Amino acid sequence: CFFVVCRSLEGLKTFSYLEELILDNNLLGNDLLLPRLPHLHTLTLNKNQISFQRNTCEILLDHLAEVVPSLQYLSLLGNIACPNELVCQEKDEDDYQRYRYFVLHKLTNLKFLDTRKVTRREREEALIRGAFMKVVKPK
């Protein structure tokens, strides 16, 4: 186990059997491109620069669905894309729940998102309404 600040993820393609990847506290944004990692089940991207600007987060989630098909645990805490009322007073629990529905709509195999287990009800709601949950509420 070792920790480094990532400037490039180019070398990851040689680790095709990688199962867990922690990329917390880097400067990674929505342009993050991972190589195909078919065995990766855990990915943490906490405290990076991932946001919902101009549908780029949607592109990132689509990319993750394609290159990490075994992903079961994802954490995006501390990113702008993950609404947190403790960090931003303009966000509330409803914002966070909408975010969860949207992410679960895109990444249907997740068992945990951030620190919470995905419930059956959330999964059902994500299937029905998840695609529409990326809308930011007006100020």
PAVEXSE-414611 format. One record per residue (C-alpha): x, y, z. Coordinates in Angstrom, 3 decimals, always signed. Layout:
REM residues N
+----------+----------+----------+
|       c1 |       c2 |       c3 |
+----------+----------+----------+
|        X |        Y |        Z |
...
+----------+----------+----------+
REM end
This chain:
REM residues 139
+----------+----------+----------+
|       c1 |       c2 |       c3 |
+----------+----------+----------+
|   +0.000 |   +0.000 |   +0.000 |
|   +1.372 |   +3.426 |   -0.946 |
|   +0.044 |   +6.955 |   -1.346 |
|   +0.898 |   +9.425 |   -4.095 |
|   -0.674 |  +12.552 |   -5.532 |
|   -1.797 |  +11.636 |   -9.033 |
|   -1.008 |  +13.824 |  -11.981 |
|   -1.695 |  +11.101 |  -14.542 |
|   -3.537 |   +7.803 |  -14.453 |
|   -1.706 |   +6.504 |  -17.526 |
|   +0.115 |   +3.734 |  -15.649 |
|   -3.060 |   +2.136 |  -14.328 |
|   -3.609 |   +0.198 |  -17.542 |
|   -0.873 |   -2.225 |  -16.471 |
|   -2.914 |   -3.122 |  -13.363 |
|   -5.849 |   -4.805 |  -15.105 |
|   -6.591 |   -6.988 |  -12.050 |
|   -6.795 |   -4.028 |   -9.675 |
|   -9.772 |   -4.367 |   -7.302 |
|   -9.590 |   -1.217 |   -5.141 |
|   -8.444 |   +2.264 |   -6.113 |
|   -8.292 |   +5.249 |   -3.781 |
|   -7.763 |   +8.570 |   -5.555 |
|   -8.788 |  +10.892 |   -2.718 |
|   -7.357 |  +14.396 |   -2.296 |
|   -6.122 |  +14.944 |   -5.829 |
|   -7.008 |  +17.487 |   -8.483 |
|   -9.032 |  +15.061 |  -10.600 |
|  -12.001 |  +16.516 |  -12.441 |
|  -14.764 |  +15.449 |  -14.773 |
|  -12.202 |  +14.749 |  -17.482 |
|  -10.940 |  +11.762 |  -15.487 |
|  -10.263 |   +8.839 |  -17.811 |
|   -9.590 |   +5.424 |  -16.365 |
|   -8.359 |   +2.504 |  -18.418 |
|  -10.577 |   -0.579 |  -18.525 |
|  -10.335 |   -2.174 |  -15.073 |
|  -12.787 |   -5.097 |  -15.195 |
|  -12.075 |   -6.291 |  -11.633 |
|  -12.282 |   -2.915 |   -9.887 |
|  -15.054 |   -3.025 |   -7.298 |
|  -14.088 |   -0.070 |   -5.080 |
|  -13.306 |   +3.461 |   -6.241 |
|  -12.995 |   +6.485 |   -4.014 |
|  -12.643 |   +9.923 |   -5.550 |
|  -13.239 |  +11.964 |   -2.398 |
|  -12.107 |  +15.588 |   -2.265 |
|  -11.321 |  +16.103 |   -5.930 |
|  -12.800 |  +18.601 |   -8.422 |
|  -15.734 |  +16.660 |   -9.862 |
|  -18.823 |  +18.786 |  -10.565 |
|  -22.108 |  +18.691 |  -12.484 |
|  -21.148 |  +21.517 |  -14.849 |
|  -22.398 |  +21.193 |  -18.428 |
|  -23.268 |  +17.472 |  -18.176 |
|  -19.599 |  +16.561 |  -17.753 |
|  -20.336 |  +14.534 |  -14.621 |
|  -22.857 |  +12.536 |  -16.646 |
|  -20.110 |  +11.799 |  -19.175 |
|  -17.809 |  +10.736 |  -16.328 |
|  -20.461 |   +8.388 |  -14.891 |
|  -21.070 |   +6.879 |  -18.342 |
|  -17.307 |   +6.388 |  -18.690 |
|  -17.133 |   +4.637 |  -15.307 |
|  -20.045 |   +2.366 |  -16.244 |
|  -18.107 |   +1.318 |  -19.337 |
|  -14.578 |   +0.855 |  -17.967 |
|  -15.297 |   -0.451 |  -14.447 |
|  -18.265 |   -2.809 |  -14.918 |
|  -17.698 |   -4.551 |  -11.546 |
|  -17.879 |   -1.310 |   -9.545 |
|  -19.883 |   -1.805 |   -6.348 |
|  -18.576 |   +0.934 |   -4.070 |
|  -18.107 |   +4.542 |   -5.167 |
|  -17.442 |   +7.566 |   -3.027 |
|  -17.511 |  +11.140 |   -4.324 |
|  -17.677 |  +12.959 |   -0.979 |
|  -16.050 |  +16.367 |   -0.894 |
|  -16.659 |  +17.084 |   -4.590 |
|  -18.975 |  +19.803 |   -5.871 |
|  -21.001 |  +17.084 |   -7.617 |
|  -21.865 |  +15.555 |   -4.232 |
|  -24.201 |  +17.995 |   -2.453 |
|  -23.367 |  +18.244 |   +1.225 |
|  -25.261 |  +20.500 |   +3.591 |
|  -22.349 |  +20.447 |   +6.036 |
|  -20.042 |  +22.003 |   +3.446 |
|  -22.513 |  +24.224 |   +1.579 |
|  -25.499 |  +25.733 |   +3.378 |
|  -27.380 |  +26.062 |   +0.075 |
|  -27.594 |  +22.245 |   -0.190 |
|  -29.901 |  +19.993 |   +1.780 |
|  -30.734 |  +16.298 |   +2.178 |
|  -33.131 |  +16.452 |   -0.800 |
|  -30.272 |  +17.648 |   -3.037 |
|  -28.136 |  +14.775 |   -1.816 |
|  -30.913 |  +12.243 |   -2.432 |
|  -31.452 |  +13.516 |   -5.989 |
|  -27.713 |  +13.157 |   -6.581 |
|  -27.877 |   +9.561 |   -5.305 |
|  -30.777 |   +8.719 |   -7.641 |
|  -28.895 |  +10.143 |  -10.606 |
|  -25.648 |   +8.299 |   -9.842 |
|  -27.541 |   +5.044 |   -9.211 |
|  -29.366 |   +5.498 |  -12.506 |
|  -26.001 |   +5.621 |  -14.275 |
|  -24.146 |   +3.012 |  -12.188 |
|  -26.730 |   +0.309 |  -11.623 |
|  -24.424 |   -2.214 |   -9.907 |
|  -23.476 |   -0.003 |   -6.965 |
|  -24.098 |   -1.464 |   -3.524 |
|  -22.670 |   +1.538 |   -1.654 |
|  -22.558 |   +5.184 |   -2.669 |
|  -20.443 |   +7.442 |   -0.496 |
|  -20.912 |   +6.126 |   +3.044 |
|  -24.409 |   +4.702 |   +2.644 |
|  -25.662 |   +1.353 |   +1.481 |
|  -27.933 |   +1.507 |   -1.576 |
|  -31.448 |   +0.514 |   -0.590 |
|  -33.957 |   -1.392 |   -2.690 |
|  -36.245 |   +1.658 |   -2.682 |
|  -33.430 |   +3.911 |   -3.919 |
|  -32.627 |   +1.491 |   -6.712 |
|  -36.295 |   +1.404 |   -7.787 |
|  -36.558 |   +5.199 |   -7.662 |
|  -33.317 |   +5.539 |   -9.643 |
|  -34.728 |   +3.300 |  -12.373 |
|  -37.914 |   +5.362 |  -12.625 |
|  -36.721 |   +8.929 |  -12.085 |
|  -32.922 |   +8.882 |  -11.879 |
|  -32.379 |  +10.264 |  -15.373 |
|  -34.249 |  +13.436 |  -14.417 |
|  -32.447 |  +14.085 |  -11.134 |
|  -29.482 |  +15.980 |  -12.546 |
|  -31.515 |  +19.189 |  -12.618 |
|  -30.215 |  +21.762 |  -10.170 |
|  -32.925 |  +23.518 |   -8.193 |
|  -33.262 |  +27.268 |   -8.801 |
|  -31.930 |  +29.796 |   -6.295 |
+----------+----------+----------+
REM end
